[in-house]
């Protein structure tokens, strides 16, 4: 059975020429006009990359701080003890602890969006792998969430740090802001993300790297970007 879309979605779709590949600037202008929610929608960029993530030399994963942030304040949990726990509290962590938080999570509590841990705590945090892993919450040194510099980690997360990771099919999806952002801010964030993905192109990736790019808002229609202009601010 074909999915039936609401009137707002249908009206938004009419604004998009589905046969056209838009420039990043055009896509950003259009994505603000195709919001279908009453709340401040997230704006996401979706990339299909010419990689095969099952090979070690074709992994794409990391984190970056967007120039204008994400417009979303995230709840951060920090696994730390002693002086590092005090540092985390001072830096604005929402939850800080050790065994107490491990037990709480094992009991089914997940009232946080990002998890940071000092290296010495990973022995304990490792026990939560099957719980945190599937939710994308497991601390990882590759994205800066396993670190002794908890202040820096918290500052970056609160400032608008986003993680990007290719799935099994080579797709990367990341938030670039909110629909309430100015076109300039969304475009800056988008270009920063594309530039980062190009910089981290795996050595094993052959042929065309960026195969497709689509912008969309929460529950909104997709707007296809011309991959030949993917990193252009025009």
Secondary structure as GFF3:
##gff-version 3
##sequence-region A 1 234
A	DSSP	alpha_helix	7	14	.	.	.	ID=ss1
A	DSSP	alpha_helix	24	33	.	.	.	ID=ss2
A	DSSP	beta_strand	42	49	.	.	.	ID=ss3
A	DSSP	three_ten_helix	56	58	.	.	.	ID=ss4
A	DSSP	beta_strand	61	65	.	.	.	ID=ss5
A	DSSP	beta_strand	76	79	.	.	.	ID=ss6
A	DSSP	alpha_helix	82	90	.	.	.	ID=ss7
A	DSSP	beta_strand	95	97	.	.	.	ID=ss8
A	DSSP	alpha_helix	99	106	.	.	.	ID=ss9
A	DSSP	beta_strand	114	117	.	.	.	ID=ss10
A	DSSP	three_ten_helix	119	121	.	.	.	ID=ss11
A	DSSP	alpha_helix	122	125	.	.	.	ID=ss12
A	DSSP	three_ten_helix	126	128	.	.	.	ID=ss13
A	DSSP	alpha_helix	129	132	.	.	.	ID=ss14
A	DSSP	three_ten_helix	133	135	.	.	.	ID=ss15
A	DSSP	three_ten_helix	141	143	.	.	.	ID=ss16
A	DSSP	alpha_helix	150	160	.	.	.	ID=ss17
A	DSSP	beta_strand	161	165	.	.	.	ID=ss18
A	DSSP	beta_strand	171	178	.	.	.	ID=ss19
A	DSSP	alpha_helix	183	199	.	.	.	ID=ss20
A	DSSP	beta_strand	210	217	.	.	.	ID=ss21
A	DSSP	beta_strand	223	225	.	.	.	ID=ss22
A	DSSP	three_ten_helix	227	229	.	.	.	ID=ss23
###
